[in-house]
């Protein structure tokens, strides 16, 4: 029994990306009775927690350990129940502490972990306290740190991706395929998507906010007031985009949607849809979007992720300024 061990939920008791459950007490004595391995002080492991969910097990001190599974309410409740059934005492303090550590970066890291949406954020965030302690403020330079941080910050706050293109070319089919569920109406008739369809997608470990806009038709196509209003909303949202995906198929072109982004400062991917019906001129990436070509989705997801968070940023070995409260140290 683990009577000398106590546990408490240190993140809000509500759905989130990551939950933090704190264990305190005689961890060494309790280890044989716990259904996961306890790492050494200052180390962390990624493993199954209490047979419920895979997550991060991090040990900060001899007597303090954090379990960080996915933040679903059902998962959190089951892990807490499993701990209690093994004799761990659950404390009544169920709020996130403001002074969980003497290290400010560590405190900010724990807070960022609790709200980070992307799976790829976990490893990078966990390494930040030691990287900030080791950085001399000179190499890498503060400008280099800030440049990489602008990319890595998208691992915590999902970037906005806006898809633009003509009607009836498969944009809604694309978002349904990427989401692996039906989130947008699909029909053979043009103009089915009359309003914006927004969904959060996991693309190669990066969570993005994907906005599927109504199909664009020229002024000569007799747009009705609903379409005109949707087009106006699209124009308002475009300056906030982190990535714009121009869509076309073999029967359309990229020229018409490109007019909307002439003064927008965001990277653009020209995506050819329905490749199985024919090649798409000027496309940077093409996808068939038919049910027998699911292998197209993995490289597309990787391409989109790399445009938002590059491979170089993901492999960055320096500090990451994931909070405005972190200031670079003076150069030594």
TIGUVO-765238 format. One record per residue (C-alpha): residue number from 1; residue in one letter; x, y, z. Coordinates in steps of 0.25 Angstrom, whole numbers. Layout:
REM residues N
+-----+-----+-------+-------+-------+
|   n | res |    c1 |    c2 |    c3 |
+-----+-----+-------+-------+-------+
| NUM |   a |     X |     Y |     Z |
...
+-----+-----+-------+-------+-------+
//
This chain:
REM residues 332
+-----+-----+-------+-------+-------+
|   n | res |    c1 |    c2 |    c3 |
+-----+-----+-------+-------+-------+
|   1 |   x |     0 |     0 |     0 |
|   2 |   x |     4 |    14 |    -3 |
|   3 |   x |    -1 |    21 |    10 |
|   4 |   x |    11 |    31 |    10 |
|   5 |   x |     9 |    35 |    -5 |
|   6 |   x |    -2 |    46 |    -8 |
|   7 |   x |    -7 |    51 |   -22 |
|   8 |   x |   -14 |    63 |   -27 |
|   9 |   x |   -19 |    68 |   -40 |
|  10 |   x |   -11 |    81 |   -44 |
|  11 |   x |   -18 |    85 |   -56 |
|  12 |   x |   -33 |    90 |   -57 |
|  13 |   x |   -43 |    79 |   -56 |
|  14 |   x |   -47 |    81 |   -70 |
|  15 |   x |   -44 |    75 |   -84 |
|  16 |   x |   -30 |    79 |   -89 |
|  17 |   x |   -18 |    75 |   -97 |
|  18 |   x |   -10 |    70 |   -85 |
|  19 |   x |   -13 |    67 |   -71 |
|  20 |   x |    -3 |    68 |   -59 |
|  21 |   x |    -5 |    59 |   -47 |
|  22 |   x |     5 |    61 |   -36 |
|  23 |   x |    10 |    50 |   -27 |
|  24 |   x |    18 |    54 |   -14 |
|  25 |   x |    24 |    45 |    -3 |
|  26 |   x |    33 |    33 |    -2 |
|  27 |   x |    34 |    30 |   -17 |
|  28 |   x |    45 |    19 |   -15 |
|  29 |   x |    37 |    11 |    -5 |
|  30 |   x |    24 |    13 |   -13 |
|  31 |   x |    30 |     9 |   -27 |
|  32 |   x |    27 |    -6 |   -26 |
|  33 |   x |    12 |    -4 |   -24 |
|  34 |   x |    11 |     6 |   -36 |
|  35 |   x |     7 |     2 |   -50 |
|  36 |   x |    18 |    10 |   -57 |
|  37 |   x |    33 |    12 |   -55 |
|  38 |   x |    38 |    24 |   -47 |
|  39 |   x |    50 |    31 |   -54 |
|  40 |   x |    62 |    37 |   -47 |
|  41 |   x |    62 |    51 |   -42 |
|  42 |   x |    62 |    61 |   -53 |
|  43 |   x |    58 |    50 |   -64 |
|  44 |   x |    45 |    47 |   -71 |
|  45 |   x |    39 |    35 |   -78 |
|  46 |   x |    28 |    33 |   -88 |
|  47 |   x |    20 |    21 |   -84 |
|  48 |   x |     7 |    15 |   -81 |
|  49 |   x |     1 |    21 |   -68 |
|  50 |   x |    -7 |    12 |   -59 |
|  51 |   x |   -11 |     4 |   -71 |
|  52 |   x |   -20 |    15 |   -76 |
|  53 |   x |   -12 |    24 |   -85 |
|  54 |   x |     1 |    27 |   -90 |
|  55 |   x |     8 |    40 |   -85 |
|  56 |   x |    20 |    46 |   -79 |
|  57 |   x |    25 |    42 |   -65 |
|  58 |   x |    34 |    53 |   -60 |
|  59 |   x |    42 |    53 |   -47 |
|  60 |   x |    46 |    67 |   -42 |
|  61 |   x |    51 |    64 |   -28 |
|  62 |   x |    53 |    52 |   -19 |
|  63 |   x |    39 |    53 |   -14 |
|  64 |   x |    31 |    59 |   -25 |
|  65 |   x |    27 |    53 |   -38 |
|  66 |   x |    17 |    58 |   -49 |
|  67 |   x |     8 |    49 |   -58 |
|  68 |   x |     5 |    56 |   -71 |
|  69 |   x |    -6 |    48 |   -79 |
|  70 |   x |   -15 |    53 |   -90 |
|  71 |   x |   -25 |    63 |   -83 |
|  72 |   x |   -38 |    57 |   -85 |
|  73 |   x |   -47 |    56 |   -73 |
|  74 |   x |   -49 |    41 |   -74 |
|  75 |   x |   -34 |    38 |   -75 |
|  76 |   x |   -31 |    47 |   -63 |
|  77 |   x |   -42 |    41 |   -55 |
|  78 |   x |   -38 |    27 |   -58 |
|  79 |   x |   -23 |    30 |   -54 |
|  80 |   x |   -27 |    36 |   -41 |
|  81 |   x |   -36 |    25 |   -38 |
|  82 |   x |   -25 |    15 |   -41 |
|  83 |   x |   -16 |    22 |   -32 |
|  84 |   x |   -26 |    22 |   -21 |
|  85 |   x |   -29 |     8 |   -22 |
|  86 |   x |   -14 |     5 |   -20 |
|  87 |   x |   -14 |    13 |    -7 |
|  88 |   x |    -9 |    26 |   -11 |
|  89 |   x |   -17 |    37 |    -3 |
|  90 |   x |   -23 |    48 |   -12 |
|  91 |   x |   -22 |    62 |    -6 |
|  92 |   x |   -33 |    72 |    -6 |
|  93 |   x |   -24 |    83 |   -13 |
|  94 |   x |   -28 |    82 |   -28 |
|  95 |   x |   -22 |    94 |   -33 |
|  96 |   x |   -10 |    97 |   -42 |
|  97 |   x |     1 |   103 |   -32 |
|  98 |   x |     7 |   116 |   -35 |
|  99 |   x |    20 |   112 |   -29 |
| 100 |   x |    22 |    97 |   -33 |
| 101 |   x |    37 |   100 |   -35 |
| 102 |   x |    48 |   110 |   -31 |
| 103 |   x |    51 |   110 |   -46 |
| 104 |   x |    43 |   121 |   -53 |
| 105 |   x |    45 |   114 |   -67 |
| 106 |   x |    40 |   101 |   -61 |
| 107 |   x |    28 |   107 |   -55 |
| 108 |   x |    25 |   113 |   -69 |
| 109 |   x |    28 |   100 |   -76 |
| 110 |   x |    18 |    93 |   -67 |
| 111 |   x |     7 |   103 |   -70 |
| 112 |   x |    10 |   102 |   -85 |
| 113 |   x |    10 |    87 |   -85 |
| 114 |   x |    -4 |    88 |   -79 |
| 115 |   x |   -10 |    96 |   -91 |
| 116 |   x |    -1 |    91 |  -102 |
| 117 |   x |    -9 |    84 |  -113 |
| 118 |   x |     2 |    78 |  -122 |
| 119 |   x |     8 |    64 |  -118 |
| 120 |   x |    21 |    69 |  -123 |
| 121 |   x |    22 |    80 |  -112 |
| 122 |   x |    24 |    71 |  -101 |
| 123 |   x |    38 |    67 |  -103 |
| 124 |   x |    43 |    81 |  -106 |
| 125 |   x |    36 |    87 |   -94 |
| 126 |   x |    41 |    77 |   -85 |
| 127 |   x |    56 |    80 |   -89 |
| 128 |   x |    54 |    95 |   -87 |
| 129 |   x |    58 |    97 |   -72 |
| 130 |   x |    72 |    91 |   -74 |
| 131 |   x |    74 |    98 |   -88 |
| 132 |   x |    71 |   112 |   -82 |
| 133 |   x |    80 |   109 |   -70 |
| 134 |   x |    91 |   105 |   -79 |
| 135 |   x |    90 |   116 |   -89 |
| 136 |   x |   100 |   127 |   -88 |
| 137 |   x |    92 |   137 |   -96 |
| 138 |   x |   103 |   138 |  -107 |
| 139 |   x |   102 |   125 |  -115 |
| 140 |   x |    92 |   123 |  -121 |
| 141 |   x |    89 |   138 |  -122 |
| 142 |   x |    76 |   144 |  -116 |
| 143 |   x |    71 |   147 |  -131 |
| 144 |   x |    73 |   132 |  -134 |
| 145 |   x |    66 |   128 |  -122 |
| 146 |   x |    54 |   137 |  -125 |
| 147 |   x |    53 |   133 |  -140 |
| 148 |   x |    52 |   118 |  -136 |
| 149 |   x |    43 |   121 |  -125 |
| 150 |   x |    33 |   128 |  -134 |
| 151 |   x |    32 |   114 |  -141 |
| 152 |   x |    32 |   105 |  -129 |
| 153 |   x |    21 |   114 |  -122 |
| 154 |   x |    12 |   108 |  -132 |
| 155 |   x |    13 |    95 |  -125 |
| 156 |   x |     6 |   101 |  -113 |
| 157 |   x |    -4 |   110 |  -120 |
| 158 |   x |    -9 |   104 |  -133 |
| 159 |   x |    -7 |   112 |  -145 |
| 160 |   x |   -18 |   116 |  -155 |
| 161 |   x |   -18 |   109 |  -169 |
| 162 |   x |   -28 |   114 |  -179 |
| 163 |   x |   -32 |   106 |  -191 |
| 164 |   x |   -36 |   114 |  -204 |
| 165 |   x |   -41 |   109 |  -217 |
| 166 |   x |   -52 |   108 |  -227 |
| 167 |   x |   -66 |   101 |  -225 |
| 168 |   x |   -67 |    86 |  -226 |
| 169 |   x |   -52 |    82 |  -227 |
| 170 |   x |   -51 |    74 |  -214 |
| 171 |   x |   -47 |    83 |  -203 |
| 172 |   x |   -58 |    78 |  -194 |
| 173 |   x |   -54 |    64 |  -197 |
| 174 |   x |   -40 |    67 |  -194 |
| 175 |   x |   -43 |    73 |  -180 |
| 176 |   x |   -52 |    60 |  -177 |
| 177 |   x |   -40 |    51 |  -181 |
| 178 |   x |   -30 |    59 |  -172 |
| 179 |   x |   -40 |    59 |  -160 |
| 180 |   x |   -43 |    44 |  -162 |
| 181 |   x |   -58 |    47 |  -160 |
| 182 |   x |   -69 |    55 |  -167 |
| 183 |   x |   -67 |    70 |  -163 |
| 184 |   x |   -71 |    77 |  -176 |
| 185 |   x |   -83 |    74 |  -186 |
| 186 |   x |   -79 |    68 |  -199 |
| 187 |   x |   -87 |    68 |  -211 |
| 188 |   x |   -86 |    68 |  -226 |
| 189 |   x |   -93 |    81 |  -227 |
| 190 |   x |   -85 |    94 |  -227 |
| 191 |   x |   -87 |   103 |  -215 |
| 192 |   x |   -90 |    93 |  -204 |
| 193 |   x |   -81 |    99 |  -194 |
| 194 |   x |   -88 |   112 |  -192 |
| 195 |   x |   -81 |   116 |  -179 |
| 196 |   x |   -67 |   114 |  -173 |
| 197 |   x |   -64 |   100 |  -167 |
| 198 |   x |   -54 |   100 |  -156 |
| 199 |   x |   -47 |    88 |  -150 |
| 200 |   x |   -35 |    85 |  -142 |
| 201 |   x |   -26 |    75 |  -149 |
| 202 |   x |   -14 |    67 |  -145 |
| 203 |   x |    -4 |    68 |  -157 |
| 204 |   x |     9 |    60 |  -154 |
| 205 |   x |     8 |    63 |  -139 |
| 206 |   x |     5 |    78 |  -141 |
| 207 |   x |    -9 |    82 |  -137 |
| 208 |   x |   -15 |    93 |  -147 |
| 209 |   x |   -28 |   101 |  -148 |
| 210 |   x |   -32 |    97 |  -162 |
| 211 |   x |   -42 |   107 |  -169 |
| 212 |   x |   -49 |   101 |  -181 |
| 213 |   x |   -55 |   113 |  -188 |
| 214 |   x |   -67 |   113 |  -198 |
| 215 |   x |   -64 |   110 |  -212 |
| 216 |   x |   -60 |   123 |  -220 |
| 217 |   x |   -68 |   127 |  -232 |
| 218 |   x |   -65 |   139 |  -241 |
| 219 |   x |   -75 |   151 |  -240 |
| 220 |   x |   -81 |   146 |  -253 |
| 221 |   x |   -86 |   134 |  -247 |
| 222 |   x |   -97 |   141 |  -240 |
| 223 |   x |   -93 |   140 |  -226 |
| 224 |   x |  -104 |   141 |  -216 |
| 225 |   x |  -104 |   150 |  -203 |
| 226 |   x |  -100 |   138 |  -195 |
| 227 |   x |   -88 |   135 |  -203 |
| 228 |   x |   -84 |   150 |  -204 |
| 229 |   x |   -84 |   150 |  -188 |
| 230 |   x |   -76 |   138 |  -188 |
| 231 |   x |   -66 |   144 |  -197 |
| 232 |   x |   -65 |   156 |  -189 |
| 233 |   x |   -62 |   148 |  -176 |
| 234 |   x |   -51 |   140 |  -184 |
| 235 |   x |   -45 |   153 |  -187 |
| 236 |   x |   -45 |   158 |  -173 |
| 237 |   x |   -39 |   145 |  -168 |
| 238 |   x |   -28 |   144 |  -178 |
| 239 |   x |   -18 |   154 |  -172 |
| 240 |   x |   -18 |   145 |  -159 |
| 241 |   x |   -14 |   132 |  -167 |
| 242 |   x |    -1 |   125 |  -163 |
| 243 |   x |    -2 |   117 |  -176 |
| 244 |   x |   -11 |   118 |  -189 |
| 245 |   x |   -14 |   106 |  -197 |
| 246 |   x |   -19 |   109 |  -211 |
| 247 |   x |   -26 |    98 |  -217 |
| 248 |   x |   -29 |    94 |  -232 |
| 249 |   x |   -32 |    82 |  -240 |
| 250 |   x |   -29 |    79 |  -255 |
| 251 |   x |   -41 |    87 |  -259 |
| 252 |   x |   -39 |   100 |  -251 |
| 253 |   x |   -27 |   109 |  -248 |
| 254 |   x |   -20 |   115 |  -236 |
| 255 |   x |   -21 |   129 |  -242 |
| 256 |   x |   -35 |   133 |  -237 |
| 257 |   x |   -32 |   130 |  -222 |
| 258 |   x |   -18 |   136 |  -223 |
| 259 |   x |   -25 |   149 |  -225 |
| 260 |   x |   -30 |   149 |  -211 |
| 261 |   x |   -16 |   148 |  -205 |
| 262 |   x |    -8 |   157 |  -213 |
| 263 |   x |    -4 |   166 |  -201 |
| 264 |   x |    -5 |   155 |  -191 |
| 265 |   x |     9 |   152 |  -184 |
| 266 |   x |     7 |   137 |  -181 |
| 267 |   x |    13 |   124 |  -188 |
| 268 |   x |     5 |   118 |  -199 |
| 269 |   x |     4 |   104 |  -203 |
| 270 |   x |    -2 |   101 |  -217 |
| 271 |   x |    -9 |    88 |  -215 |
| 272 |   x |   -15 |    80 |  -227 |
| 273 |   x |   -27 |    72 |  -224 |
| 274 |   x |   -33 |    60 |  -231 |
| 275 |   x |   -20 |    56 |  -237 |
| 276 |   x |   -27 |    43 |  -242 |
| 277 |   x |   -35 |    51 |  -252 |
| 278 |   x |   -22 |    58 |  -258 |
| 279 |   x |   -10 |    66 |  -255 |
| 280 |   x |   -12 |    80 |  -249 |
| 281 |   x |    -3 |    90 |  -255 |
| 282 |   x |     6 |    99 |  -246 |
| 283 |   x |     3 |    90 |  -234 |
| 284 |   x |    14 |    89 |  -223 |
| 285 |   x |     7 |    76 |  -218 |
| 286 |   x |    -4 |    67 |  -223 |
| 287 |   x |   -13 |    58 |  -217 |
| 288 |   x |   -23 |    48 |  -223 |
| 289 |   x |   -34 |    49 |  -211 |
| 290 |   x |   -40 |    36 |  -216 |
| 291 |   x |   -43 |    25 |  -206 |
| 292 |   x |   -32 |    16 |  -211 |
| 293 |   x |   -21 |    26 |  -209 |
| 294 |   x |   -19 |    28 |  -194 |
| 295 |   x |    -4 |    28 |  -195 |
| 296 |   x |    -5 |    42 |  -201 |
| 297 |   x |   -10 |    48 |  -187 |
| 298 |   x |     3 |    45 |  -179 |
| 299 |   x |    13 |    52 |  -189 |
| 300 |   x |     3 |    64 |  -190 |
| 301 |   x |     1 |    65 |  -175 |
| 302 |   x |    17 |    65 |  -174 |
| 303 |   x |    18 |    76 |  -184 |
| 304 |   x |     8 |    85 |  -177 |
| 305 |   x |    14 |    83 |  -164 |
| 306 |   x |    28 |    86 |  -170 |
| 307 |   x |    23 |    99 |  -175 |
| 308 |   x |    18 |   103 |  -162 |
| 309 |   x |    29 |    97 |  -153 |
| 310 |   x |    41 |    93 |  -160 |
| 311 |   x |    49 |    80 |  -158 |
| 312 |   x |    61 |    89 |  -154 |
| 313 |   x |    52 |    96 |  -143 |
| 314 |   x |    48 |    82 |  -138 |
| 315 |   x |    62 |    77 |  -136 |
| 316 |   x |    66 |    91 |  -130 |
| 317 |   x |    76 |    88 |  -118 |
| 318 |   x |    76 |   102 |  -112 |
| 319 |   x |    66 |   109 |  -103 |
| 320 |   x |    52 |   112 |  -108 |
| 321 |   x |    45 |   125 |  -103 |
| 322 |   x |    31 |   119 |  -102 |
| 323 |   x |    26 |   130 |   -92 |
| 324 |   x |    28 |   145 |   -93 |
| 325 |   x |    31 |   144 |   -78 |
| 326 |   x |    45 |   138 |   -82 |
| 327 |   x |    56 |   148 |   -84 |
| 328 |   x |    70 |   144 |   -90 |
| 329 |   x |    81 |   145 |   -80 |
| 330 |   x |    92 |   155 |   -82 |
| 331 |   x |   104 |   150 |   -90 |
| 332 |   x |   115 |   144 |   -82 |
+-----+-----+-------+-------+-------+
//
